[in-house]
Amino acid sequence: MSRTARATASAIFGYAKFGIAIGTGLWLVPFTLHHVGPRLYGFWLASGELLAYASLTEFGVLVTVPWLIADADGRGDRDALRTLVTNSVAAALVSAAGYVVIGSLLIAALPSVMRLDALERAPVVGSVVIVAVASVLVFPLRVFYCVLIGLQDVRFVGSVDLVQVPFSVALTAILLSRGFGLYALALGVAVPQLAVGLVTLLRVGAIAPDLLRHWRRPRWREVRTLFKEGAGAWLGGWGWKLISATDGLVLAALGRPAAVTALAVTSKLSSALTQLSWLPCDSGLIGLANLAGERQDGRLREAIVVMMRVYLALAGASACIVLAANPAFVSRWVGGTMFAGGKANALLAMVGLAMTFAHALAVVASALGQRLKIGFATFAAGVVHIVFAFALGWWLGIPGVLLAGVISHGLVFPALAWKPFAAATHMPESALYAEVVRPWAIRFLPLVALSVTIEQLVGVPGVPVIIAIGGFVGLASMWYMKPLYMGFGPVRALYDRVLGTWLAPLRRA
């Protein structure tokens, strides 16, 4: 398969996974709220954000392993591949030991941080312990998932990801209906992770059995090199956790657990659409790195410009859907009392745009070698986010926490990431503005006006009408943005495939 074909296949699997996740999540969230209540569910969400910090003991190794595996596989160096696998497993075991220490401290602090009462302490802490234990066991198994990604086993990895989502939802739903409460949510997370780890280990044994044989004892110097390679990704991971995995924790610490749930359900659509908007370009990052290795600066610059346009075009369409349809969607889905309000909704659209621009700057620069500097920039932006989230959250509640996200994603991080991005891409800031930001903004502003007008006119219609509104706004936005993104290979291939499928019956007729 070519680079474009692999990227397209990866994007298609990613969209299918998100489609399943969104469809099942729309049903599972109100089902969960019915069985555990908004207060306990809010504590569950916030405790998950707290425990996410323990996973940072991975130090970025597993982020870089697929790239290193792909490089060694391209050279046909099986010894190097085997060494990478053994060293990665050793690094994962070290990370797991660190996770045990940090996770134990966080779990011990959880009751006081969350202000849990006596009845709430057992289910919240017990469910978190289940997830933590499973995470420790999964650490070394995740290496084999990374190996499959590096070997570009796209179809198998995509299929596993697709199966994992409904398996998790079905297990959670069955256990909730049988009265397991928060333990159902914990097992719904833990069991599928363990299953995927074992399945990917078996897959590596099937397609590359030599990588599991004749292991030698890892050398600490080589393992330390892996940690060094992942240092930038690790710092970036800290930053993204501070930015994206603390809003619920901040609200809980401020004594507003119900607001955690309101923010979670109000941001559900926005978060899903933002992740979806990243898939086509994220799928092409390995190809971008390969293109950079070919030293074709002209083609590289052109690819970067189009890729950045794709990121913003898709994020713009997502923001328009949120503005036009999310208030009605949340009201119909879980009830109007759970909707965080119009100001929060507008800020969610802004956060999605800011996150996407920051993400695009980060991943492009990182793929081209500026990982450490981008990591420092992300971490600094994360610290700023925490400070503003507590200050503005105490003052304004949910809108304040979201405003902190706009500041950290949209202002602080881009200001810190300009130079690393320019150094990696050989594009000055003025060129990025003139060739990417300005043409996108000109087309985006009329779409915002249209979306806000639609939301004001339609009120809270039925679910079919809400879906139709969201679909219309999204398609109209993408059609209007078409000149900005059709030059990107994976998007063009995906567009041709989908459009060709839809139009084939008409052509035959």
C-alpha positions in Angstrom: 0.0 0.0 0.0 1.2 3.5 -0.7 1.6 6.3 1.9 -1.7 7.8 0.8 -3.5 4.5 0.8 -2.4 3.6 4.3 -3.2 7.1 5.6 -6.7 6.9 4.0 -7.3 3.4 5.4 -6.2 4.6 8.9 -8.6 7.6 8.6 -11.5 5.4 7.5 -11.0 3.1 10.5 -10.6 6.1 12.8 -13.9 7.6 11.6 -15.7 4.3 11.9 -14.4 3.9 15.5 -15.5 7.4 16.4 -18.9 6.8 14.7 -19.4 3.7 16.9 -18.2 5.5 20.0 -20.5 8.5 19.4 -23.5 6.3 18.7 -23.0 4.1 21.7 -22.0 7.0 23.9 -25.2 8.8 23.2 -27.1 5.9 24.7 -24.6 4.9 27.4 -24.3 8.4 29.1 -28.0 8.8 30.1 -28.2 5.1 30.9 -25.2 5.6 33.3 -26.7 8.7 34.8 -29.9 6.8 35.5 -28.0 4.0 37.3 -25.4 6.0 39.3 -26.7 9.6 39.4 -25.0 12.8 38.2 -23.0 13.3 41.5 -21.3 10.0 41.5 -20.8 10.1 37.7 -19.2 13.5 38.1 -16.8 12.1 40.7 -16.0 9.2 38.4 -15.1 11.6 35.6 -13.0 13.8 37.8 -11.2 10.9 39.4 -10.3 9.6 35.9 -8.7 13.0 35.1 -6.7 12.7 38.3 -5.5 9.2 37.6 -4.5 10.2 34.1 -1.5 12.0 35.6 -0.1 8.7 36.8 0.1 7.4 33.2 2.7 10.1 32.5 5.3 7.9 34.1 5.4 6.3 30.6 7.7 9.2 29.7 6.7 9.4 26.1 8.4 6.1 25.1 5.3 4.5 23.6 4.6 7.6 21.5 8.0 7.3 19.8 8.2 3.5 19.5 6.0 3.3 16.3 8.2 5.8 14.6 11.4 3.9 15.5 9.8 0.6 14.5 8.8 2.0 11.1 12.3 3.3 10.6 14.0 0.0 11.4 11.4 -1.9 9.3 12.1 0.3 6.4 15.8 -0.5 6.6 14.9 -4.2 6.9 17.0 -4.5 10.1 15.4 -7.3 12.1 18.0 -7.3 14.8 17.3 -3.6 15.4 13.5 -4.4 15.5 14.0 -7.1 18.1 16.2 -4.9 20.2 13.6 -2.1 20.0 10.9 -4.6 21.2 12.9 -5.8 24.2 14.1 -2.4 25.2 10.5 -1.0 24.9 9.1 -3.8 27.1 11.9 -3.0 29.7 11.0 0.7 29.5 7.3 -0.1 29.9 8.1 -2.1 33.0 10.0 0.8 34.5 7.1 3.0 33.7 4.7 0.6 35.3 6.7 0.7 38.5 6.5 4.5 38.5 2.8 4.3 37.8 2.3 2.2 40.9 4.1 4.8 43.1 2.4 7.9 41.6 -1.0 6.1 41.3 -0.9 5.0 44.9 -0.2 8.6 46.1 -3.0 10.0 43.9 -5.5 7.4 45.1 -4.6 8.1 48.7 -5.2 11.8 48.1 -8.4 11.4 46.1 -11.0 11.5 48.9 -9.7 14.8 50.2 -9.2 16.3 46.8 -12.7 15.3 45.7 -14.3 16.0 49.1 -15.9 12.6 49.2 -18.2 11.8 52.0 -18.2 8.4 53.8 -20.8 6.8 51.5 -19.1 8.0 48.3 -15.6 7.0 49.3 -15.8 3.2 48.8 -17.4 3.1 45.2 -15.2 6.0 43.9 -11.9 4.8 45.3 -12.6 1.1 44.6 -13.5 1.8 40.9 -10.3 3.9 40.5 -8.2 1.1 42.0 -9.6 -1.4 39.4 -8.6 0.9 36.6 -5.2 1.5 38.1 -4.4 -2.2 38.5 -5.4 -2.9 34.9 -3.3 0.0 33.7 -0.2 -1.4 35.4 -0.8 -4.8 33.7 -1.4 -3.2 30.3 1.8 -1.1 30.3 4.1 -3.8 28.8 1.3 -5.1 26.5 0.9 -1.7 24.9 4.3 -2.2 23.4 2.9 -4.8 21.0 0.1 -2.4 19.9 2.8 0.1 19.1 4.8 -2.5 17.1 1.8 -3.2 14.9 1.4 0.5 14.3 5.0 0.8 13.3 4.8 -2.2 11.0 1.7 -0.5 9.5 -0.7 -3.4 10.1 -3.5 -0.9 9.4 -6.4 -3.3 8.9 -5.8 -5.4 12.0 -5.2 -2.4 14.3 -8.2 -0.7 12.9 -10.4 -3.8 13.4 -9.2 -4.2 17.0 -10.1 -0.6 17.7 -13.5 -1.0 16.2 -14.3 -4.1 18.3 -13.0 -2.6 21.5 -15.6 0.1 21.6 -18.8 -1.9 21.5 -17.2 -4.6 23.7 -16.6 -1.9 26.4 -20.0 -0.4 26.1 -21.8 -3.8 26.2 -19.8 -4.9 29.3 -20.5 -1.6 31.1 -24.2 -1.7 30.3 -24.6 -5.3 31.5 -22.8 -4.7 34.7 -24.7 -1.4 35.3 -28.0 -3.1 34.8 -27.0 -5.7 37.4 -26.3 -3.1 40.0 -22.5 -2.8 40.0 -22.6 1.0 39.9 -19.2 2.7 39.4 -17.5 -0.7 39.4 -19.3 -1.4 36.1 -17.6 1.7 34.6 -14.2 0.6 35.9 -14.5 -2.9 34.5 -15.8 -1.6 31.2 -12.5 0.3 30.9 -10.2 -2.3 32.4 -11.2 -5.6 30.8 -11.2 -4.4 27.1 -7.7 -2.8 27.6 -6.3 -6.1 28.9 -8.0 -8.1 26.1 -6.6 -5.7 23.4 -3.1 -6.1 24.9 -3.2 -9.9 24.7 -4.6 -9.9 21.2 -2.0 -7.6 19.9 0.8 -9.7 21.5 -0.7 -12.8 19.7 -0.8 -10.8 16.4 2.9 -9.8 16.6 3.7 -13.5 17.2 1.7 -14.4 14.1 3.1 -11.9 11.6 6.6 -11.3 13.0 7.4 -14.3 15.3 11.2 -13.5 15.1 10.6 -10.4 17.1 9.5 -12.5 20.1 12.4 -14.9 20.0 16.0 -14.8 21.2 15.6 -11.8 23.4 18.7 -10.6 25.1 18.9 -8.8 28.4 18.1 -5.1 27.8 21.0 -2.7 28.3 20.1 0.3 30.6 22.0 2.6 28.2 19.7 1.7 25.4 16.6 1.9 27.5 17.7 5.3 28.7 18.0 6.3 25.1 14.4 5.4 24.5 13.4 7.6 27.5 15.4 10.4 26.0 13.7 10.0 22.6 10.4 10.3 24.3 11.3 13.3 26.5 9.6 15.8 24.2 6.4 13.7 23.9 6.5 13.2 27.7 6.6 16.9 28.3 3.9 17.5 25.7 1.8 14.8 27.4 2.1 16.6 30.7 1.0 19.8 29.0 -1.9 18.2 27.3 -3.0 16.5 30.5 -2.8 19.8 32.3 -4.9 21.5 29.6 -7.4 18.8 28.7 -7.7 16.5 31.8 -8.2 19.0 34.6 -11.4 20.9 33.9 -13.6 18.4 35.7 -11.0 18.0 38.4 -10.9 21.8 38.9 -14.7 22.0 39.2 -14.8 19.1 41.7 -12.0 20.7 43.8 -14.1 23.9 43.8 -17.0 22.0 45.3 -19.1 21.7 42.1 -19.4 17.9 41.2 -22.7 18.4 39.4 -21.0 21.0 37.1 -18.5 18.3 36.2 -21.3 16.2 34.7 -22.9 19.2 33.1 -19.6 20.1 31.4 -19.0 16.5 30.3 -22.4 16.1 28.6 -22.4 19.6 27.1 -18.9 19.1 25.7 -19.5 15.5 24.4 -20.4 16.5 20.9 -17.7 19.2 20.7 -15.0 16.8 21.9 -16.0 14.0 19.5 -16.1 16.3 16.5 -12.8 17.9 17.4 -11.1 14.5 17.6 -12.8 13.5 14.3 -11.4 16.7 12.6 -7.9 15.6 13.4 -8.0 12.1 11.9 -7.2 12.8 8.2 -4.1 14.8 8.9 -2.9 12.8 11.9 -3.1 9.7 9.6 -0.7 11.5 7.2 2.0 12.4 9.7 4.2 9.4 9.0 4.0 10.2 5.3 5.0 13.8 6.1 8.1 12.6 8.0 9.0 10.4 5.1 8.7 13.3 2.7 10.9 15.4 4.9 13.5 12.6 4.8 13.5 12.8 1.0 14.8 16.4 1.2 12.2 17.8 -1.2 11.6 21.2 0.5 9.2 22.5 -2.1 6.8 19.5 -1.8 7.2 19.5 2.0 6.1 23.1 2.3 3.2 22.6 0.0 2.1 19.5 2.0 2.4 21.4 5.3 0.3 24.3 4.0 -2.5 22.1 2.8 -2.4 19.9 5.9 -2.8 23.0 8.2 -5.7 24.1 6.0 -7.3 20.7 6.4 -7.0 20.9 10.2 -8.7 24.3 10.3 -11.3 23.6 7.7 -12.5 20.4 9.5 -12.3 22.2 12.9 -14.4 25.1 11.5 -17.1 22.7 10.3 -17.1 21.1 13.8 -17.4 24.4 15.5 -20.3 25.4 13.3 -22.2 22.2 14.1 -21.6 22.9 17.9 -23.0 26.4 17.5 -26.0 25.4 15.5 -27.1 22.1 17.0 -25.4 21.4 20.4 -27.9 23.2 22.6 -30.8 21.3 21.1 -28.9 18.1 21.1 -28.0 18.2 24.8 -31.5 19.3 25.7 -33.0 16.3 23.9 -30.3 13.9 25.0 -30.1 14.3 28.8 -32.5 17.2 29.4 -32.2 21.0 29.4 -31.2 21.2 33.0 -27.9 19.4 32.1 -27.0 21.9 29.4 -24.2 24.3 30.6 -25.6 27.3 28.8 -25.1 29.4 25.7 -21.9 31.1 26.8 -20.4 27.7 27.6 -21.5 26.4 24.2 -19.9 29.3 22.4 -16.7 28.8 24.4 -16.7 25.1 23.5 -16.7 26.0 19.8 -13.8 28.4 20.5 -11.9 25.8 22.5 -12.3 23.3 19.7 -10.8 25.7 17.2 -8.0 26.7 19.5 -7.2 23.1 20.4 -7.0 22.1 16.7 -4.7 25.0 15.8 -2.4 24.1 18.7 -2.6 20.4 17.9 -1.6 21.1 14.3 1.3 23.2 15.2 2.5 20.6 17.7 2.2 17.4 15.7 3.7 18.9 12.5 6.6 20.4 14.3 7.1 17.2 16.3 6.9 14.9 13.3 9.7 17.0 11.8 12.0 16.8 14.8 11.1 19.6 17.2 9.6 17.3 19.8 11.5 18.6 22.8 10.8 22.3 22.2 7.2 21.6 21.5 7.0 19.5 24.7 8.3 22.5 26.7 5.8 24.8 25.0 2.9 22.4 25.7 3.9 22.0 29.4 4.2 25.8 29.9 0.8 26.3 28.3 -0.6 23.6 30.6 0.7 25.3 33.7 -0.9 28.5 32.6 -4.2 26.7 32.0 -4.3 25.3 35.5 -3.8 28.8 37.0 -6.5 30.4 34.9 -8.9 27.4 35.3 -8.9 27.7 39.1 -9.1 31.5 39.0 -11.8 31.8 36.3 -13.6 28.7 37.4 -14.0 30.1 40.9 -15.3 33.3 39.4 -17.4 32.2 36.5 -17.9 28.4 36.9 -18.0 26.3 33.8 -17.6 29.3 31.4 -14.5 30.3 33.3 -12.9 26.9 33.0 -13.6 26.9 29.3 -12.2 30.4 28.9 -9.0 29.2 30.5 -8.8 26.7 27.7 -9.2 29.4 25.0 -6.3 31.3 26.6 -4.0 28.3 27.0 -4.8 26.7 23.6 -5.4 29.7 21.5 -2.9 32.3 22.8 -0.2 30.9 25.1 0.7 27.8 23.2 0.8 29.3 19.7 3.0 32.1 21.0 5.5 29.6 22.4 5.3 27.2 19.4 5.9 29.7 16.6 9.6 29.4 16.6 9.9 25.6 16.8 7.2 25.3 14.1 9.1 27.8 11.9 12.4 26.0 12.5 10.9 22.6 11.6 9.0 23.7 8.5 11.2 26.6 7.3 8.0 28.7 7.1 8.0 32.1 8.8 5.0 33.2 10.9 3.9 35.6 8.2 3.7 32.8 5.6 1.6 30.7 7.9 -0.8 33.6 8.5 -1.0 34.6 4.8 -1.3 31.1 3.4 -3.3 29.3 6.1 -5.0 31.4 8.8 -6.2 34.4 6.7 -7.9 32.4 3.9 -9.5 30.1 6.4 -10.8 33.0 8.6 -12.3 34.8 5.6 -14.4 31.7 4.8 -15.2 30.8 8.4 -16.7 34.0 9.7 -19.9 33.9 7.4 -20.4 30.3 8.5 -20.4 31.3 12.2 -23.1 33.9 11.5 -25.2 31.3 9.6 -24.8 28.7 12.5 -25.8 31.1 15.2 -28.8 32.2 13.2 -29.9 28.7 12.7 -29.6 27.9 16.4 -31.7 30.9 17.3 -34.5 30.0 14.8 -34.9 26.3 15.4 -35.3 26.1 19.2 -35.4 22.5 20.4 -36.8 20.3 17.6 -37.0 16.6 17.5 -33.9 14.4 17.2 -34.3 13.8 13.4 -34.4 17.5 12.8 -31.4 18.1 15.1 -29.4 15.5 13.1 -30.5 17.0 9.9 -29.5 20.5 11.1 -26.1 19.3 12.2 -25.6 17.4 8.9 -26.6 20.4 6.8 -24.3 22.8 8.7 -21.4 20.4 8.6 -21.7 19.6 4.9 -22.3 23.2 3.9 -19.2 24.3 5.9 -17.1 21.6 4.2 -18.4 22.5 0.8 -17.7 26.1 1.3 -14.2 25.3 2.6 -13.5 22.9 -0.3 -10.9 25.1 -2.1 -8.7 25.0 1.1 -8.4 21.2 1.5 -8.8 19.3 -1.7 -5.1 19.2 -2.3 -4.4 16.9 0.6 -4.0 13.3 -0.6 -5.8 11.3 2.1 -8.7 13.8 2.2 -8.9 13.7 -1.6 -8.9 9.9 -1.7 -11.5 9.7 1.1 -13.6 12.3 -0.7 -13.4 10.5 -4.0 -14.3 7.2 -2.4 -17.3 8.5 -0.5 -18.6 10.6 -3.3 -18.0 7.8 -5.8 -20.0 5.5 -3.6 -22.9 7.9 -3.3 -23.0 8.9 -7.0 -22.4 5.4 -8.5 -26.2 4.5 -8.5 -27.0 7.8 -10.2 -24.4 7.2 -12.8 -25.7 3.6 -13.5 -29.2 5.0 -13.8 
